[in-house]
Amino acid sequence: MHFHLPKPLHGWREFAGEVGIIVIGVLIALAAEQVVEDWQWHRKVEVVRKSLMGELANDRGRWEVNMAEAKCAVTYLDRLDRWAQGSAPAPPVQYGDEPAGSFFWMHWANWNLATGSQTLDHFPIDEQIALAALYDGVAHRQVDIETGSTLAYRVHALIPLATDAQGRRALREAVGELKMRIASLTGNDGYMTRHFDALKVRADRRDFAADIGAGRCGA
């Protein structure tokens, strides 16, 4: 028994040409789809990168003000400690409107949004690593900032209560804890500066400039 393959209407050569045209068309369509997808990801990456750089610029502005404030805070706390020891007739005058040692908080909301999407996968790997290292530093510094701010308000509240030996001892303990927390913050200034510089992040104070009073250290 013999089997006969059906012959194309216009011959095998014409049939192969038609198949080739179809294959080429499919490949062109796939390539065009890939180009469109790449362009869409490129746009998403640029939007996310801009949002992250803006957030980090704000954080650097806050960090630099905090570092300037830390120096003033330590000077004030040293004077306050001397008063609590009985070495001065009156407590030192508080500078600014906020208790010494209360700092501007930092932010990473845009980073959280970015890590919850697939956009970061399309960043260069070295940029991903640099961003992760800096945001990790921001998150860890925030712990010290929050603790320091809480202690600052505690010190502020203890000053009028330091009317006897027990009250002054409590004040000195709180002052010591706050100074240790400030030392932890300032000790990490080099780390933060290097990582901000690595991503070419410049400080931007615009969104909190109004909160920096004329009498506030770091203004």
C-alpha positions as CSV (number, residue, x, y, z in Angstrom):
1,M,0.0,0.0,0.0
2,H,1.4,3.4,-0.9
3,F,0.7,6.7,0.8
4,H,0.8,9.9,-1.2
5,L,1.3,13.3,0.5
6,P,-1.0,15.9,-0.8
7,K,0.7,18.4,-3.0
8,P,0.4,22.1,-2.3
9,L,-1.6,24.0,-4.8
10,H,1.3,26.0,-6.2
11,G,4.2,23.6,-5.4
12,W,6.6,23.0,-2.5
13,R,8.7,26.0,-3.2
14,E,5.8,28.4,-3.1
15,F,4.5,26.6,0.1
16,A,7.9,27.0,1.8
17,G,7.9,30.7,0.9
18,E,4.5,31.2,2.4
19,V,5.5,29.4,5.6
20,G,8.6,31.5,5.8
21,I,6.6,34.7,5.5
22,I,4.3,33.6,8.3
23,V,7.3,32.7,10.5
24,I,9.0,36.0,9.8
25,G,5.7,37.8,10.6
26,V,5.4,36.0,13.9
27,L,9.0,36.8,14.8
28,I,8.5,40.5,13.9
29,A,5.4,40.6,16.1
30,L,7.2,39.0,19.0
31,A,10.1,41.4,18.6
32,A,7.8,44.4,18.5
33,E,6.0,43.1,21.6
34,Q,9.4,42.8,23.4
35,V,10.3,46.3,22.4
36,V,7.1,47.7,23.7
37,E,7.5,45.8,27.0
38,D,11.1,47.0,27.4
39,W,10.0,50.6,26.8
40,Q,7.3,50.2,29.4
41,W,9.7,48.8,32.0
42,H,12.2,51.6,31.1
43,R,9.5,54.2,31.9
44,K,8.6,52.4,35.2
45,V,12.3,52.2,36.2
46,E,12.7,56.0,35.6
47,V,9.6,56.8,37.6
48,V,10.6,54.6,40.5
49,R,14.2,55.8,40.4
50,K,13.0,59.5,40.5
51,S,10.8,58.7,43.5
52,L,13.6,57.0,45.4
53,M,16.1,59.7,44.7
54,G,13.6,62.3,45.9
55,E,12.9,60.4,49.1
56,L,16.6,59.9,49.7
57,A,17.4,63.6,49.0
58,N,14.8,64.5,51.7
59,D,16.4,62.0,54.1
60,R,19.8,63.4,53.5
61,G,18.5,66.9,54.3
62,R,17.0,65.6,57.5
63,W,20.1,63.7,58.4
64,E,22.4,66.7,57.9
65,V,20.1,68.9,60.1
66,N,20.1,66.2,62.7
67,M,23.9,66.0,62.7
68,A,24.1,69.8,63.2
69,E,21.5,69.6,65.9
70,A,23.4,66.8,67.7
71,K,26.4,69.1,68.3
72,C,24.2,71.8,69.9
73,A,22.3,69.2,71.9
74,V,25.4,67.7,73.4
75,T,26.7,71.2,74.4
76,Y,23.3,72.0,76.0
77,L,23.1,68.6,77.8
78,D,26.7,69.0,79.2
79,R,25.6,72.3,80.7
80,L,22.4,70.7,82.0
81,D,24.4,67.9,83.6
82,R,26.6,70.4,85.3
83,W,23.6,72.2,86.7
84,A,22.1,68.9,88.0
85,Q,25.4,68.3,89.8
86,G,25.0,71.7,91.5
87,S,27.8,73.4,89.6
88,A,25.5,76.1,88.1
89,P,22.9,78.3,89.8
90,A,20.3,77.9,87.1
91,P,19.5,75.5,84.3
92,P,20.8,76.5,80.9
93,V,18.5,78.2,78.5
94,Q,16.9,75.8,76.0
95,Y,17.7,76.6,72.4
96,G,14.9,76.4,69.8
97,D,11.3,75.2,70.3
98,E,12.0,71.5,70.5
99,P,13.7,69.7,73.3
100,A,17.5,69.2,72.8
101,G,18.0,65.8,71.1
102,S,14.7,65.6,69.4
103,F,15.4,64.9,65.7
104,F,13.7,64.9,62.3
105,W,12.5,61.4,61.4
106,M,13.6,59.8,58.1
107,H,11.4,58.0,55.5
108,W,11.5,54.9,53.3
109,A,7.9,54.6,52.1
110,N,8.8,54.8,48.4
111,W,11.4,52.0,49.0
112,N,8.8,49.8,50.5
113,L,6.6,50.3,47.5
114,A,9.4,49.6,45.1
115,T,10.5,46.4,46.8
116,G,6.9,45.2,46.7
117,S,6.9,45.4,42.9
118,Q,9.0,43.9,40.2
119,T,10.5,47.2,39.1
120,L,13.7,46.9,41.1
121,D,14.5,43.7,39.2
122,H,15.1,45.9,36.1
123,F,17.6,48.2,37.9
124,P,21.3,47.5,37.4
125,I,22.4,45.1,40.1
126,D,25.1,47.5,41.5
127,E,22.4,50.2,41.9
128,Q,20.1,47.7,43.6
129,I,22.9,46.9,46.1
130,A,23.7,50.6,46.7
131,L,20.0,51.5,47.3
132,A,19.5,48.5,49.6
133,A,22.6,49.4,51.7
134,L,21.6,53.0,52.1
135,Y,18.0,52.3,53.0
136,D,19.2,49.7,55.5
137,G,21.2,52.5,57.1
138,V,18.2,54.8,57.1
139,A,16.0,52.1,58.8
140,H,18.7,51.5,61.5
141,R,19.4,55.1,62.1
142,Q,15.6,55.7,62.6
143,V,15.7,53.4,65.6
144,D,18.2,55.7,67.3
145,I,16.3,58.8,66.2
146,E,13.1,57.6,67.7
147,T,14.7,56.5,70.9
148,G,16.7,59.8,71.1
149,S,13.6,61.9,70.6
150,T,11.7,60.0,73.3
151,L,14.6,60.5,75.7
152,A,14.8,64.2,74.8
153,Y,11.2,64.8,75.9
154,R,11.9,62.8,79.0
155,V,14.8,65.0,79.9
156,H,12.7,68.1,79.1
157,A,10.0,66.9,81.5
158,L,12.5,66.1,84.3
159,I,14.1,69.5,84.4
160,P,11.3,71.2,86.5
161,L,11.2,68.2,88.8
162,A,14.9,68.3,89.6
163,T,14.4,70.2,92.9
164,D,16.0,67.7,95.2
165,A,18.8,65.1,95.1
166,Q,16.6,62.3,93.8
167,G,15.1,64.5,91.0
168,R,18.5,65.7,89.9
169,R,19.9,62.1,89.9
170,A,17.0,61.0,87.7
171,L,17.7,63.9,85.4
172,R,21.4,63.1,85.1
173,E,20.6,59.5,84.3
174,A,18.2,60.6,81.5
175,V,20.8,63.0,80.2
176,G,23.5,60.3,80.1
177,E,21.2,57.9,78.2
178,L,20.4,60.6,75.7
179,K,24.0,61.5,75.2
180,M,24.8,57.9,74.5
181,R,22.1,57.7,71.9
182,I,23.3,60.9,70.2
183,A,26.8,59.4,70.2
184,S,25.5,56.3,68.4
185,L,23.9,58.5,65.8
186,T,26.9,60.8,65.1
187,G,29.2,57.7,65.1
188,N,27.3,56.6,62.0
189,D,27.6,59.9,60.1
190,G,30.5,58.7,58.0
191,Y,28.6,55.6,56.9
192,M,25.5,57.6,55.9
193,T,27.6,60.2,54.1
194,R,29.5,57.6,52.0
195,H,26.3,55.8,51.0
196,F,24.5,59.1,50.1
197,D,27.5,60.1,48.0
198,A,27.7,56.7,46.3
199,L,24.3,57.3,44.8
200,K,25.0,61.0,44.2
201,V,22.1,62.0,46.5
202,R,22.1,65.7,47.3
203,A,20.2,67.1,50.3
204,D,16.8,68.6,49.8
205,R,15.2,70.4,52.7
206,R,12.2,71.9,50.9
207,D,9.4,69.9,52.4
208,F,10.5,70.6,56.0
209,A,12.3,73.9,55.7
210,A,9.4,75.7,57.3
211,D,9.8,73.5,60.4
212,I,13.4,74.7,61.0
213,G,12.9,77.7,63.2
214,A,15.3,80.6,63.1
215,G,16.5,79.7,66.6
216,R,16.9,76.0,65.9
217,C,20.5,74.7,65.7
218,G,21.1,73.3,62.2
219,A,19.0,76.0,60.5
